[in-house]
Amino acid sequence: MSKPRIHAAVGLILREDGKVLFGKRPEDKPWPGYWELPGGKVEAGETVSQALRRELKEELDIDVTHSTPWIEYVHEYPKNIVRLSFYKVDAWNGEEKGVEGQELAWLTPGWPLSVDPVLPAAEPPMRWLSLPNRYLLSHIDDAAHTDAWLERLETALEDGIQLVQFREPAWEQLAAADAEERDLLHQAWLATRELCWKYGARCLINSVHPKDWWSEGDGVQLRANDAQHWAAQAQAGLKADTAHADPVLGLPEKALVGVSAHNKADLEAAIQLNASFIVVGHVLPTPSHPGEEGLGWAGFQELAWQAGRPVFAIGGQSNATLAEATEHGAHGIAGIRHIGHNA
């Protein structure tokens, strides 16, 4: 017998300090004593945002004034399957209170949380929320520019960048035929990683670089074609069912796996590999894709809502587009330039 399916709207109520509101389920409800994110079932005839506003009024006596779609995620419980539409709520009227007698707590995103037990469906979004909303990509090209890159990187790290990707396709092509260039490229990668770690930032390497370098940092960013390849490997018998894509990719347990996606097939490969996040684009016109039309925000949002995990928008992104990206379901923005606070 198939399990009943439920569609629920869930609010990530975010305070200015980044903490998220949780409630403890009353004793007269299923899963009594478990901590959960507020929200509830989307009723017939309701949109998700309408259901969210109603549920948060009923549970917490607050009136939502601004929310944005974030991630849609399916979780299977013992008795049912729940499609969870997570919305970030960053503005509301009224002071939150437990209308149903539930205890409330403001918690720092991450995992594990400081309360226990927690509803299983709350674990993924708390991990995802700990990801920064800006993702900086390197653009060195050759050894002569390494020092200038490291100076720019340090400025970005001082400015708060906490997620960096080492991505040098032009230099990799040169290094493939020159041992000295290969050594210089590797040194640049390690220097980038060390500088990131000095500032507590995570540093990923692009899959254009040798696979034996991938485990030297905090994870890997797979190009779309590479993700298709490794997803096929997984389907052929290797299993990708952990928090990262090991053993398919052979990464440390807590490594991040990002996947670049341009269409639905790329998205499916990312999901097959249980990617930590997906970079979707290009969204807007960009110098790196001259003459190529971007997905646009509507095309981006359609893919983002099917990802089931955080999505970064790439292509024409800057501080000026971060708010618009968020409104269209992005967790954040990615790019080579213009993503620092002072860009």
Rosetta blueprint (number, residue, H / E / L):
1 M L
2 S L
3 K L
4 P L
5 R E
6 I E
7 H E
8 A E
9 A E
10 V E
11 G E
12 L E
13 I E
14 L E
15 R L
16 E L
17 D L
18 G L
19 K L
20 V E
21 L E
22 F E
23 G E
24 K E
25 R L
26 P L
27 E L
28 D L
29 K L
30 P L
31 W L
32 P L
33 G L
34 Y L
35 W E
36 E E
37 L L
38 P L
39 G E
40 G E
41 K E
42 V L
43 E L
44 A L
45 G L
46 E L
47 T L
48 V H
49 S H
50 Q H
51 A H
52 L H
53 R H
54 R H
55 E H
56 L H
57 K H
58 E H
59 E H
60 L H
61 D L
62 I L
63 D E
64 V E
65 T E
66 H E
67 S E
68 T E
69 P E
70 W E
71 I E
72 E E
73 Y E
74 V E
75 H E
76 E E
77 Y L
78 P L
79 K L
80 N L
81 I E
82 V E
83 R E
84 L E
85 S E
86 F E
87 Y E
88 K E
89 V E
90 D E
91 A E
92 W E
93 N E
94 G L
95 E L
96 E L
97 K L
98 G L
99 V L
100 E L
101 G L
102 Q L
103 E L
104 L E
105 A E
106 W E
107 L E
108 T L
109 P L
110 G L
111 W L
112 P L
113 L L
114 S L
115 V L
116 D L
117 P L
118 V E
119 L L
120 P H
121 A H
122 A H
123 E H
124 P H
125 P H
126 M H
127 R H
128 W H
129 L H
130 S L
131 L L
132 P L
133 N L
134 R E
135 Y E
136 L E
137 L E
138 S L
139 H L
140 I L
141 D L
142 D L
143 A H
144 A H
145 H H
146 T H
147 D H
148 A H
149 W H
150 L H
151 E H
152 R H
153 L H
154 E H
155 T H
156 A H
157 L H
158 E H
159 D L
160 G L
161 I L
162 Q L
163 L E
164 V E
165 Q E
166 F E
167 R L
168 E L
169 P H
170 A H
171 W H
172 E H
173 Q H
174 L H
175 A H
176 A L
177 A L
178 D L
179 A H
180 E H
181 E H
182 R H
183 D H
184 L H
185 L H
186 H H
187 Q H
188 A H
189 W H
190 L H
191 A H
192 T H
193 R H
194 E H
195 L H
196 C H
197 W H
198 K H
199 Y L
200 G L
201 A L
202 R E
203 C E
204 L E
205 I E
206 N E
207 S L
208 V L
209 H L
210 P L
211 K H
212 D H
213 W H
214 W H
215 S H
216 E H
217 G L
218 D L
219 G E
220 V E
221 Q E
222 L E
223 R L
224 A H
225 N H
226 D H
227 A H
228 Q H
229 H H
230 W H
231 A H
232 A H
233 Q H
234 A H
235 Q H
236 A L
237 G L
238 L L
239 K L
240 A L
241 D L
242 T L
243 A L
244 H L
245 A L
246 D L
247 P L
248 V L
249 L L
250 G L
251 L L
252 P L
253 E L
254 K L
255 A L
256 L E
257 V E
258 G E
259 V E
260 S E
261 A E
262 H L
263 N L
264 K H
265 A H
266 D H
267 L H
268 E H
269 A H
270 A H
271 I H
272 Q H
273 L L
274 N L
275 A L
276 S L
277 F E
278 I E
279 V E
280 V E
281 G L
282 H L
283 V L
284 L L
285 P L
286 T L
287 P L
288 S L
289 H L
290 P L
291 G L
292 E L
293 E L
294 G L
295 L L
296 G H
297 W H
298 A H
299 G H
300 F H
301 Q H
302 E H
303 L H
304 A H
305 W L
306 Q L
307 A L
308 G L
309 R L
310 P L
311 V E
312 F E
313 A E
314 I E
315 G L
316 G L
317 Q L
318 S L
319 N H
320 A H
321 T H
322 L H
323 A H
324 E H
325 A H
326 T H
327 E H
328 H L
329 G L
330 A L
331 H L
332 G E
333 I E
334 A E
335 G E
336 I L
337 R L
338 H L
339 I L
340 G L
341 H L
342 N L
343 A L
